[in-house]
């Protein structure tokens, strides 16, 4: 499963050579951009958020709940050690929560600007993640925190 974030789209771009993937997504942009890439694509449907070109709402969540997947790729708008993983809007936060519940392995992609950022809505606790992938080494406090939480940090 892949969310509708630009960060996740950047990773999908790297995976284009791996055509044996099935990607379930709420991202209209991913569906459009990779329709001919050789992936098997499944769109959730649902209400459309025009700002992010993301399907959200009850239909999107029900579609995601129908699948049990190996991997969930999600991003976020902010990370705080006390408040957890945060999102700027509730509809997309709810979709990400379902994606994480349905996956064996849960990966959060977050660039360095997301650390120590408090935004609108708490989305996930770190216990719901297996990996955090970021673009540079975070502050030592974050490295120690992820180790304590049992989350593998990759940078």
C-alpha positions in Angstrom: 0.0 0.0 0.0 1.2 3.5 -0.8 -0.2 6.8 0.4 -0.7 9.9 -1.7 2.3 11.9 -0.5 5.0 13.2 -2.8 7.6 11.5 -0.7 6.1 8.1 -1.3 5.8 9.0 -5.1 9.5 9.6 -5.2 10.2 6.1 -3.8 7.8 4.5 -6.3 9.7 6.2 -9.0 12.8 4.3 -7.9 10.9 1.0 -7.9 9.8 1.3 -11.6 12.2 -1.5 -12.6 10.4 -3.9 -10.3 7.3 -4.7 -12.3 6.1 -7.6 -10.2 4.6 -5.3 -7.6 1.0 -4.8 -6.8 0.4 -1.3 -5.4 -2.9 -0.4 -3.6 -3.1 3.3 -3.3 -5.4 6.3 -2.6 -3.2 8.4 -4.9 -4.8 9.6 -8.1 -1.3 10.9 -9.2 0.3 7.5 -8.6 -2.4 5.7 -10.6 -2.1 8.2 -13.4 1.7 8.5 -13.5 2.4 4.7 -13.3 -0.5 3.2 -15.2 1.9 2.0 -17.9 4.9 1.2 -15.7 4.1 -2.5 -15.4 2.9 -2.4 -11.9 -0.5 -4.0 -11.0 -2.3 -0.9 -9.6 -5.4 -0.9 -7.4 -7.1 2.4 -6.6 -9.2 2.8 -3.5 -11.9 5.1 -4.9 -13.6 7.4 -2.5 -14.0 11.1 -2.0 -11.3 13.2 -3.7 -9.2 15.8 -1.9 -8.3 18.2 -4.7 -5.3 19.6 -2.9 -3.4 16.2 -2.7 -5.3 14.3 -5.4 -6.0 11.7 -2.7 -9.0 9.4 -2.3 -10.3 9.6 1.3 -13.4 8.7 3.3 -15.3 5.6 4.1 -15.0 4.0 0.7 -11.2 4.5 0.5 -10.9 3.0 4.0 -13.2 0.0 3.3 -11.3 -0.8 0.1 -8.0 -0.8 2.0 -9.5 -3.0 4.7 -10.2 -5.7 2.1 -6.5 -6.3 1.6 -3.8 -7.8 3.7 -0.4 -6.6 2.3 3.3 -7.1 2.9 4.2 -3.4 3.0 2.7 0.0 3.8 4.6 3.1 2.6 3.4 6.3 4.2 4.7 9.7 4.9 3.7 12.4 7.4 3.7 16.2 8.0 5.3 16.1 11.4 7.1 13.9 14.0 7.4 14.5 17.7 8.8 12.1 20.3 5.9 12.7 22.7 3.0 13.2 20.2 3.9 10.6 17.6 3.5 10.8 13.9 1.2 13.6 12.8 -0.8 14.6 9.7 -2.2 18.0 8.6 -5.7 16.7 7.9 -8.0 14.1 9.3 -9.2 12.4 6.1 -5.7 11.4 5.0 -4.7 10.5 8.5 -7.5 8.0 8.8 -6.5 6.4 5.4 -2.9 6.1 6.7 -4.1 4.5 9.9 -5.9 1.8 7.9 -2.9 1.2 5.6 -0.7 0.6 8.6 -3.2 -1.8 10.2 -3.4 -3.9 7.0 0.4 -4.3 6.5 2.9 -6.8 7.8 5.8 -4.2 7.5 5.1 -0.5 8.0 7.5 2.1 6.7 7.4 5.8 7.3 9.2 8.0 4.9 10.0 11.4 6.4 12.6 13.9 5.3 14.6 15.8 7.9 12.2 18.8 7.9 9.4 16.7 9.5 11.3 16.0 12.7 10.3 18.1 15.8 7.3 19.4 13.9 3.9 19.5 15.6 1.0 19.7 13.2 -2.8 19.2 13.4 -3.5 15.6 14.1 -1.8 12.7 15.8 -1.9 9.8 13.3 0.2 7.0 14.7 2.3 5.9 17.6 5.8 4.7 16.9 4.8 1.2 18.0 2.9 1.0 14.7 6.0 1.4 12.7 8.8 -1.0 11.7 11.1 1.4 9.8 11.6 5.2 9.5 13.5 6.2 6.3 14.9 9.8 6.2 17.3 11.8 4.0 19.9 12.5 6.7 20.9 11.5 10.1 18.5 13.0 12.7 19.6 14.5 16.0 21.1 12.0 18.5 17.9 12.2 20.6 15.9 10.8 17.7 18.4 8.0 17.0 18.2 6.9 20.6 14.5 7.3 20.7 13.9 5.0 17.7 16.3 2.5 19.1 14.3 2.5 22.4 11.0 2.2 20.5 12.3 -0.7 18.4 11.9 1.2 15.1 14.7 0.7 12.6 16.1 4.1 11.4 17.5 4.3 7.9 19.2 7.4 6.5 
